[in-house]
Amino acid sequence: MCGIAGLMTLDGRPPPAAMLDALLAALAHRGPDGEGRHVAGGVGLVQNRLAIIDLVTGDQPILERGRDAGGAALAANGEIYNYIELRAALDGVRFQGGSDCEPPLHLYRRHGLDYARHLRGMYAIAIHDPDAGRLVLSRDPFGIKPLYYAETARGFAFASEPQALVAAGLVVAELDEGARAELLQLQFTTGARTVFRGIRRLLPGETVAVEAGRIVERRRLAALPEGVPVPMAEADALARLDAALEESVRLHQRSDVPYGLFLSGGIDSAAVLAMMTRLAERPVRAFTAGFGGTGAADERAAARRLAAAVGAEHVEVDFAEADFWRLLPAVAAAMDDPAADYAALPTFKLAQVAGQELKVVLSGEGGDETFAGYGRYRAARRPWWLGGRRPRGRGTFDGLGLLREGVAAGWRDGIAAAEAAAATPGRTRLQAAQAADCADWLPNDLLTKLDRCLMANAVEGRTPFVDPVLGGLAFALPDRLKIRDGRGKYLLRRWLAGALPAADAFAAKQGFTVPVAEWMRARGDRLGPLVAAHPAIAPIAEPSTVAALFRADGKRAGFAAWTLLFYALWFGRHMLGRPVTDDTLAALAA
């Protein structure tokens, strides 16, 4: 796990050392255990390392060695979970060490641009092949690990975070207004376009070949299977789920350092806890956040009960109002590819606490998307004349009269494109809704949040549900094994009821809520004018209406106020270059 970056110059000259230094410095938080660089011809690769596997010989970049080697170099961010099996299958290869990231370099030599088809893991990989005169970038099919690039006048640049490209002077921080419309209305952005003009995402599953500083070829791996749902009896499905979940959790626990779990009171993390306990040689170390003294549901009691049932070591983390005002500027700074997801707040503090003793945590992200847990999936199954509705049909600010005319234009174009691409022949309405979420919501909100909040605290997050085998099995289930009696995740609930009875597997789903609206209203008289006067706000809304919003009641007004607060802090840091403080009001007033 690490941060990677690099540059292929247009003129073939070596990248300036100062530019590579700047990229390393901007990504230092992602890898405090070491750094490496490799320069050959017009290509430079850099890496900051968070050492997880092969602590002694796993430094990067990894270079091809030997008489017949072509001199290729690899820098990778992530974990190749099937590296042990790959090493066994690569006959005749003399490995330099025990790194999980060395097999991809040898697979590239055997399979060229199709090498990533053999990988099972979360990864963003850069390979420089000087013999072929090309740079190859790849990203895992679900987009767990981020990778961004820019085609500039100097050449082709890439990095694990877009802010690194800005910090190194490769791209000027300018706002993409179309992506801003998505951020405001959806809380995240879609597709390859980012909110930074000129910086694009490598799409999940994409491999690109770059020659002379420009992309010349693209290939892409699908995260989810095509075709109709696979018919199977419930008993057979339960057995297959048990085997797939056990294998995924076992692979996700491959580590040379201690690991733990982010445990909520919900189904997904409870299932991971049950399987970790089955496989464990020692008690699981579990961390839970809660909100005492507020109107929000506190999951700590339920998580405490689950931990006690399996003998886990349980760490309870209180997220108080003071944490909100203190941590929000740091969270907005960490979320350089922004998602206005308030769950980032407790995630960030959990990572701070866990990072004091661990480098790796597992979590339940992806369970709702793969096993169909959201209420919107039940609505998506029904035709419109029976009350069905499309997911995300209304934006955050629709009907509130806040945004200036044209600011939100086209906000749903990216989601509509993902929905159209997801509705392939044979898929049910439910599968199409799930696939659309896996294309954008999952990588560009949930997984981005997990990556940035954990890596800001030098912690690696692992997601057993976001796995091509387990996720593929869940996605291919018949609809009747996903939704039954008005509840989602039916099969996973059935499995959990047997594996961990204390989990109350068939209880109604309880959404995760952070009491941000409650905290903002308490300071609305002061907070509203500060947000309204911020340079980010006047171009998108009338300041007087914004100030009033922070005193308004109601769920929609509260979320709109939160979105503007987050956006103002994000804009101040990433567009204006303001320093990070531990005081939200001071950051707004700067």
C-alpha positions in Angstrom: 0.0 0.0 0.0 1.3 3.4 -0.9 1.1 6.4 -3.1 2.5 6.3 -6.6 3.1 9.0 -9.2 5.1 9.6 -12.4 5.7 11.4 -15.6 6.5 10.5 -19.2 7.8 13.6 -20.9 6.8 14.6 -24.5 10.4 15.3 -25.5 12.0 12.2 -24.0 14.1 14.1 -21.6 14.3 12.9 -18.0 11.6 14.4 -15.7 13.0 17.2 -13.5 14.1 15.8 -10.1 12.4 18.7 -8.4 9.1 17.7 -9.9 9.5 14.1 -8.8 10.4 15.4 -5.3 7.2 17.4 -5.3 5.1 14.4 -6.2 6.7 12.4 -3.4 6.2 15.2 -0.9 2.5 15.6 -1.8 1.9 11.8 -1.3 4.1 11.3 1.8 1.1 10.7 4.1 0.2 7.6 2.1 3.5 5.9 2.8 5.6 6.9 5.8 7.7 3.7 5.7 9.9 4.7 2.8 10.1 6.1 -0.7 11.6 5.1 -4.0 12.1 6.4 -7.5 13.2 5.2 -10.9 14.2 7.3 -13.9 14.9 5.8 -17.3 14.8 7.9 -20.4 11.8 10.2 -20.4 10.0 8.4 -17.6 10.1 8.8 -13.9 8.3 6.7 -11.3 8.0 7.5 -7.6 6.5 5.7 -4.6 5.8 6.3 -1.0 5.5 3.0 0.9 3.3 1.8 3.7 4.9 -1.6 4.4 2.3 -4.4 4.8 3.7 -7.4 3.0 7.4 -8.4 2.7 8.6 -5.7 5.1 12.3 -6.4 4.3 12.6 -6.8 0.5 9.3 -5.2 -0.7 10.6 -1.8 -1.6 9.6 -0.2 -4.9 9.9 0.5 -7.8 10.6 -3.1 -8.6 13.0 -3.5 -11.5 13.4 -6.4 -13.9 16.7 -8.1 -13.4 18.6 -10.9 -15.2 20.4 -11.4 -18.5 17.3 -11.5 -20.6 15.3 -8.9 -18.7 13.9 -5.9 -20.6 14.6 -3.4 -17.9 10.9 -2.8 -17.1 10.1 -1.1 -13.7 6.9 -1.3 -11.7 5.4 0.9 -9.0 2.1 -0.2 -7.4 -0.4 1.0 -4.9 -2.5 -1.8 -3.4 -2.5 -5.5 -2.5 -2.5 -8.4 -4.9 -4.3 -10.9 -2.7 -3.7 -14.0 -4.9 0.1 -13.3 -5.1 1.0 -16.6 -3.4 -1.0 -18.6 -6.0 0.5 -16.4 -8.8 4.0 -17.0 -7.7 3.4 -20.8 -7.7 2.0 -20.7 -11.2 4.9 -18.6 -12.7 7.2 -21.5 -13.5 10.8 -20.6 -14.1 10.6 -17.1 -12.6 13.3 -16.2 -10.1 11.7 -13.8 -7.7 13.7 -11.0 -6.1 11.8 -11.1 -2.8 8.4 -11.9 -1.3 6.4 -8.8 -2.4 2.8 -9.3 -3.6 3.5 -6.7 -6.3 6.3 -8.5 -8.1 4.1 -11.1 -9.9 2.3 -8.4 -12.0 5.7 -7.5 -13.5 6.3 -11.0 -14.6 2.7 -11.4 -15.8 3.1 -8.3 -17.9 6.1 -10.0 -19.7 3.9 -13.1 -20.4 0.6 -11.5 -21.2 1.3 -7.9 -22.2 -1.6 -5.5 -21.6 -3.9 -8.4 -20.5 -1.7 -9.1 -17.5 -4.3 -7.6 -15.1 -6.8 -10.4 -15.9 -4.8 -12.7 -13.7 -4.9 -10.4 -10.6 -7.2 -10.6 -7.7 -6.9 -7.6 -5.4 -7.1 -3.8 -5.1 -4.5 -2.0 -7.1 -3.3 0.9 -9.2 -0.2 -0.2 -11.1 2.3 1.7 -13.3 4.8 -0.3 -15.5 7.5 1.4 -17.6 8.6 -0.8 -20.5 11.6 0.9 -22.1 12.0 -1.7 -24.8 8.4 -1.0 -26.0 8.8 2.7 -25.3 5.6 2.7 -23.3 4.1 3.4 -19.9 1.3 1.1 -18.8 -1.3 2.0 -16.1 -3.9 -0.3 -14.6 -6.6 -0.1 -12.0 -8.6 -2.8 -10.3 -12.1 -3.6 -11.7 -14.1 -2.1 -8.8 -11.9 1.0 -8.5 -10.9 0.3 -4.9 -7.5 2.0 -5.4 -7.5 5.4 -7.1 -5.4 6.6 -10.0 -5.5 10.0 -11.8 -3.8 11.3 -14.9 -3.3 14.5 -17.0 -2.1 14.9 -20.5 -0.2 18.2 -20.3 2.2 20.3 -22.4 5.1 18.7 -20.5 3.9 15.1 -21.0 1.7 12.5 -19.4 1.5 12.7 -15.6 -0.2 10.4 -13.1 -0.7 10.1 -9.3 -2.7 8.4 -6.6 -4.3 11.8 -5.7 -5.1 14.7 -8.0 -3.8 17.2 -5.4 -0.3 15.8 -6.1 -0.4 16.8 -9.7 -1.4 20.3 -8.7 1.3 20.5 -6.0 3.9 19.4 -8.4 2.9 22.2 -10.8 1.8 19.8 -13.5 -1.8 21.0 -13.5 -3.3 24.4 -12.4 -6.1 24.0 -9.9 -9.1 25.1 -12.0 -12.7 24.0 -11.4 -14.7 21.8 -13.8 -18.1 23.3 -13.6 -19.9 20.2 -14.9 -18.3 18.0 -12.3 -19.2 20.7 -9.7 -22.8 20.3 -10.7 -22.6 16.6 -10.0 -20.9 17.1 -6.6 -23.6 19.6 -5.4 -26.5 17.5 -6.6 -25.2 13.9 -6.1 -22.5 14.4 -3.4 -20.0 12.8 -5.7 -18.8 13.0 -9.4 -19.1 10.4 -12.1 -17.1 8.8 -14.8 -13.5 9.8 -15.8 -14.0 13.5 -15.3 -13.0 15.0 -12.0 -13.7 18.4 -10.4 -10.2 19.5 -11.4 -10.2 20.6 -15.0 -7.7 18.6 -17.0 -7.3 15.8 -14.5 -9.1 12.5 -15.2 -9.6 9.2 -13.4 -8.3 6.0 -14.8 -11.6 4.1 -14.9 -12.2 1.0 -12.7 -10.8 -2.0 -14.6 -9.0 0.1 -17.2 -5.5 -0.5 -18.5 -4.0 2.2 -20.8 -0.8 2.2 -22.8 1.0 5.6 -23.1 3.6 6.3 -25.7 5.5 9.6 -26.3 3.4 11.2 -23.5 -0.1 10.3 -24.9 -2.5 7.4 -24.5 -2.5 5.1 -27.5 -4.5 2.1 -26.3 -7.2 1.3 -23.8 -8.5 -2.0 -22.4 -11.0 -2.7 -19.6 -12.0 -5.5 -17.3 -15.6 -5.7 -16.0 -16.2 -5.9 -12.3 -19.5 -7.7 -12.5 -20.6 -10.7 -14.7 -22.9 -10.2 -17.7 -26.0 -12.1 -18.5 -29.1 -13.3 -16.6 -29.1 -14.2 -12.9 -27.9 -17.7 -12.2 -30.6 -20.1 -11.0 -29.8 -21.8 -7.8 -31.6 -23.2 -4.8 -31.3 -21.4 -1.5 -29.4 -24.2 0.2 -26.8 -24.3 -2.6 -26.6 -20.5 -2.6 -25.9 -20.5 1.1 -23.1 -23.0 0.7 -21.5 -21.1 -2.1 -21.8 -17.9 -0.2 -20.1 -19.4 2.8 -17.2 -20.7 0.7 -16.8 -17.5 -1.2 -16.9 -15.3 1.9 -14.4 -17.5 3.7 -12.0 -17.4 0.8 -12.4 -13.6 0.4 -11.8 -12.8 4.1 -8.9 -15.2 4.2 -7.2 -13.5 1.3 -8.0 -10.1 2.7 -6.2 -11.1 5.9 -2.9 -11.8 4.1 -0.6 -9.4 5.9 2.8 -9.3 7.6 1.5 -6.7 10.1 -1.5 -6.8 12.5 -5.0 -6.0 11.3 -8.4 -5.2 12.7 -12.0 -4.4 11.7 -14.3 -1.4 11.5 -17.4 -2.7 13.1 -20.8 -1.1 13.0 -24.1 -2.6 14.2 -25.1 -3.5 10.7 -25.2 -6.7 8.6 -22.1 -6.3 6.5 -19.4 -5.7 9.1 -21.1 -8.3 11.3 -20.7 -10.9 8.6 -17.0 -9.9 8.2 -16.6 -10.2 12.0 -18.2 -13.7 12.0 -15.8 -14.9 9.3 -12.7 -13.3 10.7 -13.6 -15.0 14.0 -13.9 -18.3 12.3 -10.4 -17.9 10.7 -8.7 -16.1 13.6 -5.9 -17.4 15.7 -6.4 -14.6 18.2 -9.3 -12.3 19.1 -10.4 -9.8 16.4 -9.6 -6.2 17.2 -12.8 -4.2 16.3 -13.4 -0.4 16.3 -16.8 1.3 16.4 -17.7 5.0 16.3 -20.8 6.4 18.0 -22.5 9.7 18.7 -23.4 10.2 22.3 -26.0 12.8 23.4 -27.4 13.4 19.9 -30.5 12.5 18.0 -28.5 10.1 15.7 -28.6 6.4 16.2 -25.5 5.2 18.2 -24.3 1.8 16.9 -21.9 1.1 19.8 -24.3 -0.9 21.9 -25.1 -3.3 19.0 -21.5 -3.5 18.0 -20.5 -4.2 21.7 -23.0 -7.0 21.8 -21.6 -8.6 18.6 -18.0 -8.2 19.8 -18.9 -9.9 23.1 -20.6 -12.8 21.4 -17.4 -13.7 19.5 -14.8 -12.6 22.1 -13.5 -9.7 20.0 -11.5 -6.9 21.6 -13.7 -3.9 21.1 -12.6 -0.3 21.0 -15.4 2.3 21.2 -14.7 5.7 19.7 -16.9 8.7 20.6 -17.4 11.2 17.8 -18.6 14.4 19.6 -19.7 17.8 18.3 -16.2 19.1 19.1 -14.7 16.5 16.8 -17.0 17.8 14.0 -15.7 21.3 14.2 -12.1 20.3 14.7 -11.7 17.5 12.1 -13.9 18.8 9.2 -11.1 21.0 7.6 -8.7 18.0 7.6 -11.4 15.7 6.1 -12.1 18.2 3.4 -8.4 18.5 2.7 -8.0 14.7 2.6 -11.0 14.4 0.2 -9.2 16.1 -2.7 -11.4 14.1 -5.2 -14.4 15.3 -3.2 -17.5 13.4 -2.0 -19.8 15.3 0.3 -20.4 12.2 2.4 -20.6 13.0 6.1 -19.7 9.4 6.9 -16.1 10.5 6.1 -16.1 12.2 9.5 -16.3 9.2 11.8 -14.3 7.2 9.3 -11.4 9.7 9.6 -11.5 9.6 13.4 -11.7 5.8 13.5 -8.6 5.7 11.3 -6.8 8.1 13.6 -7.5 5.8 16.6 -6.8 2.5 14.8 -3.7 3.9 13.2 -2.1 4.2 16.6 -1.8 0.4 16.8 -2.6 -1.1 13.3 -1.8 -0.6 9.7 -4.7 -2.6 8.2 -8.4 -2.7 8.8 -11.1 -4.6 7.1 -14.6 -3.1 6.6 -18.0 -3.9 5.2 -18.1 -1.5 2.3 -19.7 -3.0 -0.8 -22.2 -5.3 0.9 -25.2 -3.1 0.1 -24.2 -2.8 -3.6 -23.4 -6.5 -4.2 -26.2 -8.1 -2.1 -28.8 -5.3 -2.8 -29.3 -3.7 0.6 -30.5 -0.2 -0.2 -34.2 0.7 -0.2 -33.7 2.4 -3.6 -33.2 -1.1 -5.1 -36.6 -2.2 -4.0 -38.2 0.8 -5.7 -36.1 0.3 -8.8 -37.5 -3.3 -9.2 -41.1 -2.0 -9.6 -42.4 -0.4 -12.8 -43.4 3.2 -12.5 -47.2 2.4 -12.5 -46.6 0.4 -9.3 -44.7 3.1 -7.5 -41.3 2.4 -8.9 -38.8 5.2 -9.3 -35.4 5.6 -10.7 -32.5 6.0 -8.2 -31.2 9.5 -7.7 -34.0 11.1 -9.6 -33.8 14.2 -7.5 -30.7 16.3 -6.7 -29.8 17.7 -3.3 -30.8 21.2 -4.3 -33.9 20.5 -6.5 -36.9 22.5 -5.3 -35.0 24.5 -2.7 -34.5 27.6 -4.9 -30.9 28.1 -3.8 -28.7 27.5 -6.8 -28.2 30.1 -9.5 -29.7 29.4 -12.9 -27.5 26.9 -14.9 -25.3 25.9 -12.0 -26.8 22.4 -11.9 -27.3 22.0 -15.6 -26.5 18.4 -16.8 -26.0 17.2 -13.2 -27.6 13.8 -14.0 -25.9 13.2 -17.4 -23.2 11.0 -15.9 -25.6 8.9 -13.8 -27.9 8.5 -16.8 -25.0 7.2 -18.9 -24.0 4.7 -16.1 -27.6 3.5 -15.9 -27.8 3.0 -19.7 -24.5 1.1 -19.7 -25.6 -1.1 -16.7 -28.9 -2.2 -18.4 -27.3 -4.9 -20.5 -29.4 -7.7 -22.1 -30.5 -10.3 -19.6 -30.0 -8.2 -16.4 -33.0 -7.6 -14.2 -34.1 -4.1 -13.1 -32.5 -4.8 -9.7 -29.1 -5.9 -11.3 -29.1 -2.8 -13.5 -29.5 -0.6 -10.5 -26.8 -2.4 -8.6 -24.4 -2.2 -11.6 -25.0 1.5 -12.0 -24.1 2.0 -8.3 -20.9 -0.1 -8.7 -19.9 2.0 -11.7 -19.9 5.4 -9.9 -21.3 5.6 -6.4 -19.1 2.8 -5.0 -15.7 3.9 -6.5 -16.3 7.6 -6.5 -17.9 8.0 -3.1 -17.6 5.1 -0.7 -14.2 3.7 -1.8 -12.8 7.2 -2.3 -13.9 8.1 1.3 -12.3 5.0 2.7 -9.1 5.5 0.7 -8.6 9.1 1.6 -9.6 9.0 5.3 -7.5 6.0 6.0 -4.5 6.9 4.0 -4.4 10.3 5.5 -3.7 8.4 8.7 -1.4 5.8 7.2 -3.9 3.0 7.5 -4.8 0.5 4.7 -8.5 -0.3 4.2 -9.6 -3.7 2.9 -13.1 -4.6 1.6 -13.9 -8.3 1.3 -17.3 -7.7 -0.3 -15.6 -5.7 -3.1 -14.1 -8.8 -4.6 -14.6 -10.2 -8.1 -15.4 -13.7 -6.8 -17.6 -12.9 -3.8 -19.1 -9.8 -5.5 -19.7 -11.7 -8.7 -21.5 -14.5 -6.9 -23.7 -12.0 -5.0 -24.5 -10.0 -8.1 -25.5 -13.1 -10.1 -28.0 -14.3 -7.4 -31.6 -14.5 -8.4 -33.6 -11.4 -7.3 -35.6 -13.6 -4.8 -32.4 -14.4 -2.9 -31.5 -10.7 -2.6 -34.8 -9.1 -1.7 -37.6 -10.8 0.2 -40.4 -9.6 2.5 -39.5 -6.0 1.9 -35.9 -6.5 3.1 -32.7 -6.5 1.1 -29.6 -8.7 1.4 -31.8 -11.7 2.1 -29.2 -14.4 1.5 -26.5 -12.6 3.5 -29.0 -12.2 6.3 -29.8 -16.0 6.2 -26.1 -16.8 6.4 -25.5 -14.4 9.3 -28.5 -15.7 11.2 -26.7 -19.0 11.4 -23.1 -17.8 11.7 -23.7 -15.1 14.4 -27.2 -15.2 16.0 -26.4 -12.2 18.2 -26.5 -10.0 15.0 -30.3 -10.1 14.8 -29.9 -10.6 11.0 -33.5 -9.9 10.0 -33.9 -6.6 11.9 -34.9 -3.6 9.7 -32.0 -1.9 8.0 -30.9 1.3 9.9 -29.2 3.9 7.8 -25.9 5.4 9.1 -26.5 9.0 10.1 -24.0 11.6 11.4 -25.8 14.4 13.3 -24.3 17.2 11.2 -27.5 19.1 10.7 -28.1 19.2 14.5 -24.6 20.5 15.1 -24.8 23.1 12.3 -28.1 24.5 13.4 -26.7 25.0 16.9 -24.2 27.5 15.4 -26.3 28.5 12.4 -26.4 32.2 13.2 -22.6 32.4 12.9 -22.0 29.5 10.5 -24.5 30.6 7.8 -23.0 34.0 7.2 -19.5 32.6 7.0 -20.4 30.0 4.4 -22.5 32.6 2.5 -19.5 35.0 2.3 -17.0 32.3 1.2 -15.6 32.8 -2.3 -16.9 29.4 -3.4 -20.5 30.3 -2.8 -21.3 33.5 -4.7 -20.8 31.9 -8.2 -23.4 29.2 -7.3 -26.0 30.7 -5.0 -27.3 34.0 -3.7 -25.5 34.5 -0.3 -28.6 35.7 1.5 -30.5 32.5 0.8 -27.5 30.4 1.9 -27.2 32.2 5.3 -30.9 31.4 6.0 -30.4 27.8 5.0 -28.3 27.1 8.1 -31.1 28.1 10.4 -33.8 26.0 8.6 -35.3 22.8 9.9 -35.8 19.6 7.8 -33.7 16.8 6.5 -33.3 18.2 3.0 -32.3 21.7 4.2 -29.8 20.1 6.6 -28.2 18.0 3.9 -28.0 21.0 1.5 -26.4 23.1 4.2 -23.9 20.3 4.9 -23.1 20.1 1.2 -22.3 23.8 0.9 -20.2 23.7 4.1 -18.2 20.8 2.8 -17.8 22.4 -0.6 -16.7 25.7 0.8 -14.0 24.1 2.9 -12.9 21.9 0.0 -12.7 24.9 -2.3 -10.7 26.9 0.2 -8.1 24.2 0.5 -7.9 22.8 -3.1 -8.7 25.8 -5.2 -7.5 28.7 -3.1 -4.6 26.8 -1.4 -5.6 27.8 2.2 -3.8 25.9 5.0 -5.5 23.2 6.9 -6.6 24.2 10.4 -8.3 22.5 13.3 -11.1 25.1 13.5 -13.9 25.0 10.9 -15.1 28.5 11.6 -11.6 29.9 11.3 -11.0 28.1 8.1 -14.2 29.6 6.6 -13.3 33.1 7.8 -9.7 33.0 6.5 
